[in-house]
């Protein structure tokens, strides 16, 4: 009889824990995790697998702790003249540390993105523009204003040349759950 009571108590505890975890995992819940791979807007591709580990709910309840999110890159834009680098991703599967699987829809709300400093390129563009402008100005017009005009043009051209973005492995990524549904294992 005691074994039966212990077993029933254990099953009730598992049921209540599972029920409370899924109740707390509702649309609007924010989850934080660390990116498992490096991503760069000049190398990533649409459909590339991405994953987050050490996923934790950030509402203080610790409903999810040590889980994993799996998804794909949904949009990539390589940087260019007047076009900044961009990477978009979506996560579709949450696996908790206890092994429970959920089909989810998420929106990435925050992540650390790195870009290179454009100052050296802007200075180089201004210098090259000045040299070319000065040479053209003296040759064609016999004046000296070509250097200043060329420097301004070179700077603006270099300034408008955008950099690719990098998201290093280990970066913290925050997502918000849009929908969640428990999958049968």
N, C-alpha and C positions, 0 to 999 in steps of 0.2 A: 504494500500500500504506500509506503514511504517513497519508493522508487517511482511509482506512478505519479504521486504528488510533485516530486522534484522535477520529473519530466514535464508535467503540465505547466509548472511554474516557469521552467526554462523556455518552453514553447511560447508562453504568453509574453515573456520578456522579449524574445526575438521578434514576435509579432508587433508589440508596442514600439520597439526600437525602429523597426522597419517602417511602421506607420508614421512615427514622428519624423523620421528622416525624410520621407517622401512629402510629408505635409510641409516641412520647412523649406524644401526645395521647390519653390513656386516661381512662376514667372516674376521677374523683377529682382530675383536674388543675384547678388554679385559674387563672382568667384575669381580668385587670384591663383595663378600658376606660373611656373617658369618654363620658358620655351626650350625645347629639347634640341633644336638645330639652329644654325645660322641662316638668316634670310637676307638677301640683298635684291634691290629692285632691278639690278642689271643681270642677275642670274636666276631668280625665282621664276616659276612658270605656273600658269593656271592649272589646277588639278594636283599640284604638288602636295604630298601629305605633310601635315604639321601636327605637332602634339605638344601638350603642356603636361608637366608632371608636378607633383607636390601641390595639387589643386586643393584649395581651402576656401570655405565660405568666409567672407570678410565681415559678416554681420556680428561677430563675437560669439555666435552660438556654436561654432566649430562643427556644424552639421556635416559638412564634408571636410575631411582632413586626410591628406595623402592620396587623393584620387588622381585620375588622369583624364584629360580631354583630348579627343582626336578629331581632326577635321582636315580641311584642304585650303589652299590658296585660291581665292575666287577672282582676284583681279591684280594685275601687275602693270605698272607703267614705268618704263625706263626713263631716266632723266635726259633732258636735251635742252635745246635752245628755247627758253620760256616755258618749259614743261618739267615740273618737279617729279622726282621719283615717288612711287606709291606702291604699297602692298596692302591688299585687303585679304582677310581670311575669315572662315566660318568654321565653327566647331559643331559637330553633330552627334557625338557619342561621349557620355560621361561614364567612367567606371570608378566606383568608389573603392577605397582601400579594402572594404569587406567583400568586393567582387560584384556588387549590385551594378547592373547596366541600365543606363537611361538613354533614350533617344532625346536629344535636346536641339534647340535652335538658339543660337547666341548672337550677340552683337559685341564686337570688341570695343570697349569703352576707353581703354588706356593701355599704352605700351611705350617702352623706352626705345626711341629711334635715334640713330646716330647719322650725321652727315659730315662731310669734310668741310673745312673752312674754305671759303671762296676767295679770301683776301689775296693770296699769292697769284691766283689766276687773274683777278681784277687788276693788280699792279702790273703784271706781265702784259695784259691786254692794253693798258694805258701806254706803257712804254713802246710796245710794237706799233700801236696806233700813232704815237707821236713821231716815231722814226719814219714811218711810211708817209704820214701827213706832211712832215717837214720836207722829205724828198720830193714828193709830188708838188707841194706848194712852191718850192724853189724852182723846180724844173719847168712846170707849166706856167706859173704866174709870177715868178721872180720875187715872191714875198716870203715872209716868215710866219704868217698866221696859220699855215697848214699844220704845223706841229701841235699847236693847242687844240685845233679842231680834231686832228687825228687822235690825240690823247683822249679827248672826251668821248669820241666814237668808240675807240678801242676799249675804254673802261666800261661803257654802257653795254657793248656787245658781250664782254666777259661777265659783267654783272648779271646779265639776263640768262647766262648759261647755267642751268640748275644742276645740282648734285644728286647722285643716287643715294638712296637711304639704305642703311644696314640695321638689322635687328639681331644682335648677337645672341648665341645660345646662352641661357641663364637669365635672360631679361625677364622681368616680371610683366605678365600680360593680364589685364583684367577684362573679364567678359560679364555680360549681363544675360541671364536666362530669359529668352522670349517665350519658350514653351518647354515642357518636360513631360516625358511619358516613360514609365517603367517598362523595360523589356523583360520578357521571360527568358531565362538562361537555359 
